[in-house]
Amino acid sequence: MSGRKVPRLAAPPTTPQAQLAGLYQDDEPLGPLVGRIAGAIHFRQATSLTKALHLAAPPPTPYAQAQVGAYHDDEPLEHPAAAGAQAQAPADDGGLVLKTQCEFPALGRGASRDKFAVLVHVRAPADVARAPLDLVTVLDVSGSMDGQKMELLKQATGFVVDQLGPDDRLSMVYFSGEATRLIPLTRMTVAGKARAKLAVEGMDYMTLVLPLFTHAGTRPGPIHTFGFGADNDALAMHTIAEATGGTFSFIENQAAIQDSFAQCIGGLLSVAVQEAPIAVTCLHRGVRVQEIKSGSYGNHVGADGRAASIDVGELYDDEERRFLVLVHVPKARPVESVTRLVKVSCTYKVAATGQAAHAAAPAAVIQRLLELELTETHPPSIDVEQERVRLAATQDIAAARAAAEGGQHPGAARILDSRLKAVERSAPGAAGDPTCEAIKEELRDLSACVGSLREYRKTGRARLLAGMSSHAQQRASASTSTSARAYLTPKMEEMVEASRKQSRKRGGSQQPWSQLKQIKHDLT
């Protein structure tokens, strides 16, 4: 089996077609990639641009050779150097950066505190090499993508193909009731790209999609879903993204389709860190972890509260995450001037090399003052308050959606308006904090599109779901929300700018993104 796991089409239910379809054993072999290829082990990224989830069994094709079920035709990859590197002790390379910040710098020695907040800040290294990407796209050939949307999608797909390198592989499948693979996993060399473009040029209608896939012994890989215009099934696509750790993006302006794809592929092609569990260990014997606010990222608190963990998964180049760890702080002894609360560390995989690396933050500590020393009240950390504001806004966005789904549209708007006022009154909101300013704008926009059933069905539901998705993942979705754009990474911004530059060069024409003559030349 290849060192990098490939997105798999899940085995469909038994059908007459399934009895005839089969395994594909014709993927283009990969060259002797060493070192960088190891970083793609457990690489579970994908992009889904679809309204459908379940795929029927593929009908007989030249590629069908055996009974359908799973594809076992990956070309084995030789990477002895990487295998040796993985056996080494974790390197403390200074790549991933961990920091902690306490809610207050000091407490009285005679005071105890429940749910005292410690902010854990994680930041991936910037401008590092990336791992190769295996991408499988499924093209919907139904008639819903006719006209201008079809041409825009072709242009956007062409942009995605052009961003892949010779170490990346792409496979294409089309479906309309049944699914057929157009090309196996193919290296994106000049000829490989031409082959992919030729396959797309032969389609009548399409929408780009990634199938739901799983790896042996793991959960489904992340699927990022996109909804264009008012006629998409936002709830279904949000459900798919939420279940797999992806994001849902709502694109109102069809002209922004290519930029949306560009932003997503900018992230997928810049994964810097993989398999990054954060370990939290209590230091003082009386300190206990009570709760962790980690959004959609799984966390675990030990039975005695002395240790906890957060499953961050993977991070894009220069991407950040913030989590609140709520702890019990006991009273201090009369001679105790400092209480060491927790230490935070992470052993993770460097995506480009597959090597293990280690990062740790200085211990989170607070001063313990005598009562005579408590002459003034210390204000809470502005960074901790900012995260509290973000979490409260996320919770109320979900509450507004629940109210709107229940037909309480004025009530949904009141929930959002009330949260807007609370953000404005908060310390970071009053100070003009950029994150809080983005949240304010988001709450105003959402309130305007949930007040009536008509507006909610038109854009409100999709906007709320996109906001919930982005905040839960702390990852930029390709939506019009200012708050969602606040999570953009530099690599995402660079890819969007490249997309816009290409669009300006194209001059807005609706000509196909690649001429068949050039494609055929590249194939030869």
C-alpha positions as CSV (number, residue, x, y, z in Angstrom):
1,M,0.0,0.0,0.0
2,S,1.2,3.5,-0.8
3,G,2.7,5.6,2.0
4,R,0.1,8.2,1.4
5,K,-3.5,7.2,1.9
6,V,-5.8,8.0,-1.0
7,P,-9.4,9.1,-0.7
8,R,-11.6,6.1,-1.2
9,L,-15.0,5.9,-2.7
10,A,-17.1,4.2,-0.1
11,A,-18.5,0.8,-1.2
12,P,-22.1,1.3,-2.3
13,P,-25.0,-0.9,-1.5
14,T,-25.4,-4.0,-3.7
15,T,-27.1,-3.2,-7.0
16,P,-27.3,-4.8,-10.4
17,Q,-24.6,-2.5,-11.5
18,A,-22.5,-3.3,-8.5
19,Q,-22.4,-6.9,-9.5
20,L,-20.7,-5.9,-12.8
21,A,-18.5,-3.0,-11.7
22,G,-15.0,-3.5,-10.3
23,L,-11.7,-2.6,-8.9
24,Y,-9.5,-0.1,-10.7
25,Q,-5.8,-1.2,-11.1
26,D,-4.5,1.3,-13.5
27,D,-3.5,4.4,-11.6
28,E,-0.5,6.1,-13.1
29,P,2.6,5.1,-11.1
30,L,4.4,7.6,-9.0
31,G,8.1,8.2,-9.4
32,P,10.6,7.4,-6.6
33,L,9.7,10.3,-4.3
34,V,11.6,10.2,-1.1
35,G,11.5,12.5,2.0
36,R,8.5,14.7,1.1
37,I,6.2,11.9,0.3
38,A,6.3,10.6,3.9
39,G,4.5,13.7,5.0
40,A,1.4,12.5,3.2
41,I,0.9,9.5,5.4
42,H,-2.6,9.9,6.9
43,F,-3.1,12.9,4.7
44,R,-6.9,13.3,4.9
45,Q,-7.7,16.5,3.1
46,A,-10.4,16.8,0.4
47,T,-12.6,19.4,-1.2
48,S,-16.3,18.9,-1.8
49,L,-18.2,21.1,-4.1
50,T,-21.5,19.2,-4.3
51,K,-25.1,18.8,-3.5
52,A,-25.0,15.0,-3.4
53,L,-23.3,12.6,-1.0
54,H,-24.2,9.0,-2.0
55,L,-22.7,7.6,-5.1
56,A,-24.1,4.6,-6.9
57,A,-21.9,1.8,-8.1
58,P,-20.0,2.6,-11.3
59,P,-21.2,0.8,-14.4
60,P,-18.8,-1.4,-16.4
61,T,-15.9,0.7,-18.0
62,P,-12.5,-0.2,-19.5
63,Y,-11.2,0.3,-15.9
64,A,-13.6,-2.2,-14.3
65,Q,-11.9,-5.5,-13.8
66,A,-13.3,-7.1,-10.6
67,Q,-16.2,-6.9,-8.2
68,V,-16.8,-3.5,-6.7
69,G,-16.0,-2.8,-3.1
70,A,-12.7,-0.9,-2.6
71,Y,-9.9,0.3,-4.8
72,H,-6.6,-1.5,-4.2
73,D,-4.6,-0.1,-7.2
74,D,-2.4,2.6,-5.6
75,E,1.1,2.5,-6.9
76,P,3.5,1.6,-4.0
77,L,5.7,4.5,-3.0
78,E,9.3,4.0,-1.9
79,H,10.5,6.3,0.8
80,P,13.1,4.5,2.9
81,A,14.6,7.8,4.1
82,A,11.3,8.9,5.5
83,A,10.7,5.6,7.2
84,G,14.0,5.9,8.9
85,A,13.2,9.5,9.9
86,Q,9.9,8.4,11.6
87,A,11.9,6.1,13.9
88,Q,13.9,9.0,15.3
89,A,13.1,10.8,18.5
90,P,10.9,13.8,18.2
91,A,12.8,16.9,17.2
92,D,12.2,20.2,19.0
93,D,12.5,22.2,15.8
94,G,10.7,25.4,17.0
95,G,8.1,25.0,14.1
96,L,4.8,24.8,15.9
97,V,4.4,27.6,18.5
98,L,2.4,27.1,21.7
99,K,1.5,29.8,24.2
100,T,-0.6,30.1,27.2
101,Q,-2.2,33.1,28.9
102,C,-4.1,33.2,32.2
103,E,-7.4,35.0,32.6
104,F,-5.9,37.1,35.5
105,P,-2.2,37.5,36.4
106,A,-2.8,37.2,40.1
107,L,-5.3,36.0,42.8
108,G,-5.3,36.4,46.5
109,R,-3.7,33.6,48.5
110,G,-7.0,33.0,50.4
111,A,-9.1,32.8,47.3
112,S,-10.0,29.8,45.2
113,R,-11.6,30.0,41.8
114,D,-13.6,27.6,39.6
115,K,-13.4,27.6,35.8
116,F,-10.5,30.0,35.8
117,A,-9.6,30.4,32.1
118,V,-6.2,29.6,30.6
119,L,-6.0,30.4,26.9
120,V,-4.0,28.0,24.8
121,H,-2.8,29.5,21.5
122,V,-1.4,27.3,18.7
123,R,0.3,28.6,15.6
124,A,1.6,26.5,12.7
125,P,5.0,27.4,11.2
126,A,5.0,29.7,8.2
127,D,6.6,29.2,4.7
128,V,7.4,25.5,5.1
129,A,7.5,22.7,2.5
130,R,4.2,20.9,2.0
131,A,3.2,17.2,1.5
132,P,2.0,16.0,-1.9
133,L,-1.8,15.8,-2.3
134,D,-4.1,13.1,-3.6
135,L,-7.3,14.7,-4.8
136,V,-10.4,12.8,-6.2
137,T,-13.1,14.9,-7.9
138,V,-16.5,13.7,-8.8
139,L,-18.3,15.6,-11.6
140,D,-22.1,15.9,-11.5
141,V,-23.4,15.7,-15.1
142,S,-27.0,16.6,-14.3
143,G,-28.6,19.5,-16.0
144,S,-28.6,21.8,-13.0
145,M,-25.3,23.3,-13.9
146,D,-26.2,24.5,-17.4
147,G,-25.3,27.9,-18.7
148,Q,-23.0,30.5,-17.2
149,K,-22.6,28.5,-13.9
150,M,-21.2,25.6,-16.0
151,E,-18.6,27.8,-17.7
152,L,-17.6,29.4,-14.4
153,L,-17.1,26.0,-12.8
154,K,-15.0,24.8,-15.7
155,Q,-12.7,27.9,-15.3
156,A,-12.5,27.3,-11.6
157,T,-11.7,23.6,-12.0
158,G,-9.0,24.5,-14.5
159,F,-7.5,26.9,-12.0
160,V,-7.4,24.1,-9.4
161,V,-5.8,21.7,-11.8
162,D,-3.1,24.2,-12.7
163,Q,-2.2,24.7,-9.1
164,L,-1.3,21.0,-8.6
165,G,2.3,19.9,-9.0
166,P,3.9,16.8,-10.5
167,D,4.0,15.1,-7.1
168,D,0.3,15.6,-6.7
169,R,-2.3,13.1,-8.1
170,L,-5.8,13.7,-9.3
171,S,-8.6,11.3,-10.2
172,M,-11.9,12.3,-11.8
173,V,-15.3,10.6,-11.5
174,Y,-18.6,11.7,-13.1
175,F,-22.1,10.7,-11.9
176,S,-25.7,11.2,-12.7
177,G,-27.5,8.4,-10.9
178,E,-24.6,6.1,-11.5
179,A,-20.8,6.9,-11.2
180,T,-18.0,6.2,-13.7
181,R,-14.3,7.0,-13.2
182,L,-13.0,9.1,-16.0
183,I,-9.3,9.0,-15.1
184,P,-7.4,7.1,-12.3
185,L,-5.2,8.8,-9.9
186,T,-2.8,10.6,-12.3
187,R,0.3,12.6,-11.5
188,M,-0.2,16.3,-12.5
189,T,2.6,16.5,-14.9
190,V,2.0,18.5,-18.1
191,A,0.5,15.4,-19.8
192,G,-1.4,14.5,-16.6
193,K,-3.0,18.0,-16.4
194,A,-3.9,17.8,-20.1
195,R,-5.6,14.5,-19.5
196,A,-7.6,16.0,-16.7
197,K,-8.6,19.0,-18.7
198,L,-9.6,16.9,-21.7
199,A,-11.9,14.9,-19.4
200,V,-13.6,18.0,-18.1
201,E,-14.0,19.5,-21.6
202,G,-16.0,16.4,-22.6
203,M,-18.6,17.0,-19.9
204,D,-21.9,18.7,-20.6
205,Y,-22.9,19.8,-17.2
206,M,-20.9,19.5,-14.0
207,T,-20.2,20.5,-10.4
208,L,-17.0,19.7,-8.6
209,V,-17.3,17.3,-5.7
210,L,-15.3,15.0,-3.5
211,P,-16.9,11.7,-2.4
212,L,-17.2,10.8,1.2
213,F,-14.2,8.5,1.9
214,T,-12.7,6.7,4.8
215,H,-9.3,5.2,5.6
216,A,-8.9,1.9,7.4
217,G,-9.3,2.5,11.1
218,T,-9.9,6.2,10.9
219,R,-12.9,8.6,10.6
220,P,-13.8,10.1,7.2
221,G,-11.4,12.6,5.9
222,P,-12.4,16.3,5.9
223,I,-14.8,17.3,3.2
224,H,-15.2,21.0,2.4
225,T,-18.6,21.8,0.9
226,F,-19.7,24.8,-1.2
227,G,-23.2,26.1,-1.9
228,F,-23.8,28.5,-4.8
229,G,-26.8,30.8,-4.9
230,A,-30.2,30.3,-3.2
231,D,-31.0,26.9,-4.6
232,N,-28.5,24.8,-2.8
233,D,-29.2,22.4,0.1
234,A,-27.2,24.2,2.7
235,L,-28.3,21.9,5.6
236,A,-27.2,18.8,3.8
237,M,-23.8,20.3,2.8
238,H,-23.2,21.7,6.3
239,T,-24.0,18.2,7.8
240,I,-21.5,16.6,5.5
241,A,-18.8,19.1,6.4
242,E,-19.5,19.0,10.1
243,A,-19.5,15.2,10.2
244,T,-16.1,15.0,8.5
245,G,-14.3,18.0,10.0
246,G,-14.6,20.2,6.9
247,T,-16.1,23.6,6.4
248,F,-19.2,24.7,4.6
249,S,-19.1,27.8,2.4
250,F,-22.0,29.8,1.0
251,I,-21.3,31.7,-2.1
252,E,-24.0,34.2,-3.1
253,N,-22.2,35.6,-6.1
254,Q,-21.5,33.0,-8.8
255,A,-18.7,35.1,-10.2
256,A,-16.8,34.3,-7.0
257,I,-16.7,30.5,-7.6
258,Q,-13.1,30.4,-8.8
259,D,-11.9,32.6,-5.9
260,S,-13.8,30.2,-3.5
261,F,-12.0,27.2,-5.0
262,A,-8.7,29.1,-4.9
263,Q,-9.0,29.8,-1.2
264,C,-9.8,26.2,-0.4
265,I,-7.0,24.8,-2.5
266,G,-4.6,27.4,-1.0
267,G,-5.2,25.7,2.3
268,L,-5.1,22.1,1.1
269,L,-1.8,22.8,-0.6
270,S,-0.2,24.3,2.5
271,V,-0.7,21.7,5.2
272,A,2.2,22.2,7.6
273,V,1.3,20.1,10.7
274,Q,-0.5,16.8,11.0
275,E,-1.6,14.6,13.9
276,A,-1.2,17.4,16.5
277,P,-2.7,16.4,19.9
278,I,-2.2,19.0,22.6
279,A,-1.5,17.6,26.0
280,V,-2.5,19.6,29.1
281,T,-1.0,18.6,32.4
282,C,-1.8,20.1,35.8
283,L,1.3,21.2,37.8
284,H,0.0,22.3,41.3
285,R,-1.5,19.3,43.2
286,G,-4.7,21.2,43.8
287,V,-5.3,22.3,40.2
288,R,-7.9,20.4,38.2
289,V,-9.1,20.8,34.6
290,Q,-12.9,21.2,34.7
291,E,-13.8,21.9,31.1
292,I,-12.3,22.7,27.6
293,K,-13.9,25.0,25.0
294,S,-12.5,23.6,21.8
295,G,-15.4,24.0,19.3
296,S,-15.6,21.1,16.9
297,Y,-12.2,19.7,17.9
298,G,-12.4,16.7,20.2
299,N,-11.1,17.0,23.7
300,H,-10.7,14.6,26.7
301,V,-10.5,15.4,30.4
302,G,-9.1,12.7,32.7
303,A,-11.4,11.3,35.4
304,D,-9.4,13.1,38.1
305,G,-8.9,16.3,36.1
306,R,-5.2,16.1,36.3
307,A,-4.6,15.8,32.6
308,A,-6.5,16.6,29.4
309,S,-6.0,16.7,25.7
310,I,-7.2,18.5,22.5
311,D,-7.2,16.8,19.1
312,V,-6.1,19.7,16.8
313,G,-5.5,17.3,13.8
314,E,-3.7,19.3,11.1
315,L,-2.9,22.9,10.5
316,Y,-2.3,24.9,7.4
317,D,0.8,27.0,6.9
318,D,0.7,29.9,9.6
319,E,-2.7,28.9,10.7
320,E,-3.8,29.5,14.3
321,R,-6.1,27.9,16.9
322,R,-7.3,29.2,20.3
323,F,-8.8,27.1,23.0
324,L,-10.0,27.9,26.6
325,V,-9.0,25.4,29.3
326,L,-11.1,26.0,32.4
327,V,-9.4,24.9,35.7
328,H,-10.0,24.9,39.4
329,V,-7.5,27.1,41.3
330,P,-7.2,26.2,45.0
331,K,-6.4,28.5,47.9
332,A,-2.7,29.1,48.3
333,R,-0.6,28.3,51.3
334,P,0.4,31.4,53.4
335,V,4.0,31.2,52.0
336,E,3.0,30.4,48.4
337,S,3.7,33.4,46.2
338,V,3.2,31.6,42.8
339,T,0.9,28.9,41.7
340,R,1.9,26.9,38.7
341,L,-1.3,25.9,36.9
342,V,-0.7,23.8,33.8
343,K,1.9,23.0,31.2
344,V,1.0,22.5,27.5
345,S,2.9,20.4,25.0
346,C,2.4,18.8,21.6
347,T,4.2,16.0,19.7
348,Y,3.1,16.3,16.1
349,K,4.1,15.3,12.5
350,V,5.8,17.7,10.1
351,A,3.7,17.3,7.0
352,A,6.5,17.6,4.4
353,T,8.8,15.0,5.9
354,G,6.7,12.8,8.2
355,Q,9.2,13.4,11.0
356,A,8.0,13.8,14.6
357,A,8.6,17.1,16.3
358,H,7.8,18.5,19.7
359,A,6.6,21.9,21.0
360,A,5.9,23.1,24.5
361,A,4.8,26.4,26.1
362,P,6.1,27.9,29.3
363,A,4.1,26.9,32.3
364,A,1.0,28.9,32.9
365,V,1.5,30.6,36.3
366,I,-0.3,33.2,38.5
367,Q,0.9,35.3,41.3
368,R,-0.6,34.8,44.7
369,L,-0.9,38.0,46.6
370,L,-1.5,38.8,50.3
371,E,-4.7,40.6,51.1
372,L,-2.8,43.8,51.8
373,E,-1.2,43.6,48.3
374,L,-4.6,43.5,46.6
375,T,-4.8,47.3,46.4
376,E,-6.2,47.3,42.8
377,T,-8.3,45.0,40.7
378,H,-6.4,43.5,37.8
379,P,-8.4,43.6,34.5
380,P,-8.9,40.2,32.7
381,S,-6.6,39.4,29.8
382,I,-7.9,41.0,26.6
383,D,-7.0,37.9,24.6
384,V,-9.0,35.6,27.0
385,E,-11.9,38.0,26.8
386,Q,-11.7,38.1,23.0
387,E,-12.0,34.3,22.9
388,R,-15.0,34.4,25.3
389,V,-16.7,36.9,23.0
390,R,-16.1,34.7,20.0
391,L,-17.4,31.6,21.7
392,A,-20.5,33.4,23.0
393,A,-21.2,34.8,19.5
394,T,-20.9,31.3,18.0
395,Q,-23.3,29.9,20.5
396,D,-25.9,32.6,19.8
397,I,-25.6,32.1,16.0
398,A,-26.5,28.5,16.6
399,A,-29.4,29.5,18.9
400,A,-30.7,32.0,16.3
401,R,-30.6,29.2,13.7
402,A,-32.6,26.9,16.0
403,A,-35.2,29.7,16.6
404,A,-35.5,30.4,12.9
405,E,-35.9,26.7,12.0
406,G,-38.7,26.6,14.5
407,G,-40.4,29.5,12.8
408,Q,-39.4,32.1,15.4
409,H,-37.8,34.5,12.9
410,P,-38.3,37.8,14.9
411,G,-36.9,35.9,17.9
412,A,-33.9,34.8,15.9
413,A,-33.1,38.4,15.0
414,R,-33.5,39.4,18.6
415,I,-30.9,36.8,19.7
416,L,-28.4,38.2,17.2
417,D,-29.2,41.8,18.1
418,S,-28.8,41.1,21.8
419,R,-25.4,39.4,21.2
420,L,-24.3,42.4,19.1
421,K,-24.9,44.7,22.0
422,A,-23.0,42.4,24.3
423,V,-20.0,42.4,22.0
424,E,-20.1,46.2,21.8
425,R,-20.1,46.4,25.6
426,S,-17.2,43.9,26.0
427,A,-13.7,45.2,26.7
428,P,-12.2,44.1,23.4
429,G,-15.3,45.2,21.5
430,A,-15.2,48.6,23.0
431,A,-11.5,48.8,22.3
432,G,-12.0,48.2,18.6
433,D,-10.4,44.7,18.6
434,P,-10.3,43.5,14.9
435,T,-11.8,40.1,15.7
436,C,-14.7,41.7,17.6
437,E,-15.3,44.2,14.8
438,A,-15.6,41.3,12.4
439,I,-18.0,39.6,14.7
440,K,-20.1,42.7,15.0
441,E,-20.4,43.0,11.2
442,E,-21.3,39.3,11.0
443,L,-24.0,39.6,13.6
444,R,-25.5,42.6,11.8
445,D,-25.6,40.8,8.5
446,L,-27.1,37.7,10.0
447,S,-29.8,39.6,11.8
448,A,-30.9,41.2,8.6
449,C,-31.5,37.9,6.8
450,V,-33.3,35.9,9.5
451,G,-36.2,38.3,10.3
452,S,-38.6,36.7,7.8
453,L,-39.2,33.3,6.4
454,R,-38.5,34.5,2.9
455,E,-35.2,36.0,3.8
456,Y,-34.2,33.0,5.9
457,R,-34.9,30.6,3.1
458,K,-33.2,32.8,0.5
459,T,-29.9,33.4,2.3
460,G,-30.3,33.3,6.1
461,R,-30.1,29.5,6.7
462,A,-27.0,29.2,4.5
463,R,-25.3,32.2,6.0
464,L,-25.9,31.0,9.6
465,L,-24.6,27.5,8.8
466,A,-21.5,28.9,7.1
467,G,-20.8,31.1,10.1
468,M,-21.3,28.2,12.5
469,S,-19.0,26.0,10.4
470,S,-16.2,28.5,10.2
471,H,-16.2,29.4,13.9
472,A,-16.4,25.7,15.0
473,Q,-13.3,24.9,12.9
474,Q,-11.6,28.3,13.4
475,R,-10.9,28.0,9.7
476,A,-11.8,30.3,6.8
477,S,-14.7,29.3,4.7
478,A,-15.1,30.8,1.3
479,S,-18.1,32.9,2.2
480,T,-18.9,36.6,2.2
481,S,-18.8,36.8,6.0
482,T,-16.1,39.2,7.3
483,S,-15.7,37.0,10.4
484,A,-15.1,33.9,8.2
485,R,-12.5,35.9,6.3
486,A,-10.7,36.7,9.6
487,Y,-9.4,33.1,9.6
488,L,-7.7,33.4,6.3
489,T,-4.1,32.3,6.1
490,P,-1.4,34.0,4.0
491,K,-1.3,31.0,1.6
492,M,-5.1,31.2,1.1
493,E,-4.8,34.9,0.4
494,E,-2.0,34.3,-2.1
495,M,-4.0,31.7,-4.0
496,V,-7.1,34.0,-4.1
497,E,-4.9,36.8,-5.5
498,A,-3.5,34.4,-8.1
499,S,-7.1,33.5,-9.0
500,R,-8.1,37.2,-9.4
501,K,-5.0,37.9,-11.5
502,Q,-6.0,35.1,-13.8
503,S,-9.5,36.3,-14.0
504,R,-8.3,39.9,-14.9
505,K,-6.1,38.4,-17.6
506,R,-9.0,36.5,-19.0
507,G,-10.9,39.7,-19.1
508,G,-14.1,38.2,-17.9
509,S,-14.7,36.3,-21.1
510,Q,-16.6,33.1,-20.9
511,Q,-14.3,31.2,-23.3
512,P,-13.3,27.7,-22.1
513,W,-10.4,27.7,-19.7
514,S,-8.3,25.7,-22.0
515,Q,-8.4,25.1,-25.8
516,L,-8.5,21.5,-27.0
517,K,-5.7,22.1,-29.4
518,Q,-3.3,23.0,-26.5
519,I,-4.6,20.1,-24.5
520,K,-3.9,17.6,-27.2
521,H,-0.4,19.1,-27.7
522,D,0.3,18.6,-24.0
523,L,-0.9,15.0,-24.2
524,T,1.7,14.3,-26.8
